[in-house]
Amino acid sequence: MWRSGLRQRVKEMLMILPSCPFLPPSPSSSQHFAFTKKPLLGLANASLCSPGTMSTATNLDGIFKQKQVLRSKVRKSLKSMDPSLRSQEDDAIQSLVLEAPWFKSSQRLCAYITCSALREVDTSKLLSQILQNPTKDGSVENAKKLYVPRVEDKNSHMRMLNISSMDDLIANSMDILEPAPVDQHGNAREDVMQANDPVDLFLLPGLAFDKSGRRLGRGGGYYDTFLRKYQELAEERDWRQPLLVALSYSLQIIDDGAIPVTLNDVPVDVLVSPAGVIPISQAALNRFCCLYSSINELG
């Protein structure tokens, strides 16, 4: 009952914020409100496997095959997406994030650099806003620190390195922009895993999502591997866990439970699509409630 009351209070508060559309979780995802920042154990369907046999090679092979089939379908849909619609949805998604209190209040972020060949939701406006660091009287106001991904090898090893300008990026062998390992002065860039302060939120890409928090990546395992390591680091240092925010085109959101998952898959806390912002985890609901309560008091 208290969960239902919390959702209702959040919805009531957000009625005064038309500039930041907010969608409550779907009824079918209510069982996921207890998400912690631990890896999610989920099942695509009851016939695929049971919890007692989750670790068997046969069941994992079945899950991986289901993921491949789903990836193929979503890629085809993205490829046929009308360019004008894509542009409209890119603008809508970025506007929602830029107006969100949880984005405005964040100081340290990890975000992906959009790759047009992969047909990912555009992040250029978000990155520009993060990097602009407005100044007044010589002091930095609302400054944000940005870390972006650099793939190190083909074994799911990825780092998040700090950049201060888009000029800090170079194209890798696949023409995907990444931070150079050293800056213009030859100094190693700060790795978020060695930073002294916690990250507030991650902006995440993906191929498919559902409103219960499941995310389907592209198969490399880079983000899931990195997110688990960072969550472990945050727990060791007694930091608040970062908010995991996925950006999704409308066609990438599929039915709850249709994405098969394993113990290694990390669920997201928030889903942002052109239709609005959907908080999923209890951590997201708590943070949203706190932020919007503060806004309501100030207003």
Residue, then its C-alpha position, 0 to 999 in steps of 0.5 A: m500500500w505504501r508503494s502505491g501511496l508513494r507513486q500517487r504522491v509523486k504523480e500529484m507533485l508532478m502535475i505542477l511540472p508540465s515542462c517535465p513529463f513523467l510517467p509512472p511505472s506500468p502496473s505489471s512492473s510493480q514487482h520490480f520496485a524492490f530492485t537493489k543495485k545488484p544484478l537482476l535475476g529475471l526470466a524471459n518466460a517460465s518455459l525457458c528455465s527455472p531459477g534452479t537451473m539458471s546457471t546451466a550451459t543449455n539454459l544460458d545458450g537458450i537465453f543468448k539465442q533469444k537475445q540474438v533473435l530480439r536484437s535482429k528484430v530491433r535492428k531492422s526496426l531501427k534501420s527502417m525508422d523514418p529519419s524525421l521521426r528519429s530527429q523528433e524523438d531525439d529532440a524530445i528525449q534530450s529535452l526531457v532529460l535537460e529539464a529533469p531535476w535529477f539531471k540539473s542537480s547532478q554534478r558528475l555524470c557518465a554518458y555515451i557518445t552517440c554513434s549514428a551507425l548504431r542508431e543510438v538516441d542522440t546525446s549531443k545536446l546533453l553533452s554540450q550542456i554538461l560541458q559548457n560549465p557556465t561561469k559568472d565573475g570568474s567562478v564556475e556555477n552549475a559545473k558538471k564533470l563528464y566521463v565517457p566510454r573508452v573500449e580497451d579490448k574485445n573482452s568487455h573491458m571498458r573505461m570511463l574517462n573524464i573529458s572537458s571538451m568534445d575536442d578531447l575525442i578521437a575516432n577509434s578503429m570503428d569510427i566511434l568517438e572515444p576519449a584519448p587516454v591522455d590529454q593535450h599535455g600528455n597527462a593521463r585522463e582521470d578514470v572514474m574508477q579512481a575518482n575521489d567523488p561518486v557519479d550521480l547518474f549514468l546515461l545509457p544506450g541499448l537496443a531494447f528496454d521494457k518498463s520493468g527495467r530490463r535492458l538489452g545491449r548489443g551483445g558485447g557485455y561492456y556496460d553490464t560489466f562496467l556497471r557491476k564494477y562501479q556498483e561494487l566500488a560505490e558499495e565499498r566506499d559507502w557512496r549512494q549508487p548512481l541513477l542508471v538512466a536509459l534513453s530509448y526511442s519509442l519502438q525500442i520499448i517492448d512488452d515487459g518480460a520479453i527481454p530474456v536476462t541472466l544474472n549478469d544483466v544490470p537493470v536500469d532505474v529510469l527509462v526516458s522515451p519521447a512519451g516521458v520519464i518512467p521511474i522504475s526502481q525504488a531508488a528512482l522513486n525515492r530520489f524523484c520524490c525527494l527532488y520534486s518535494s524540494i521543488n514544490e517547497l521552493g515554489 
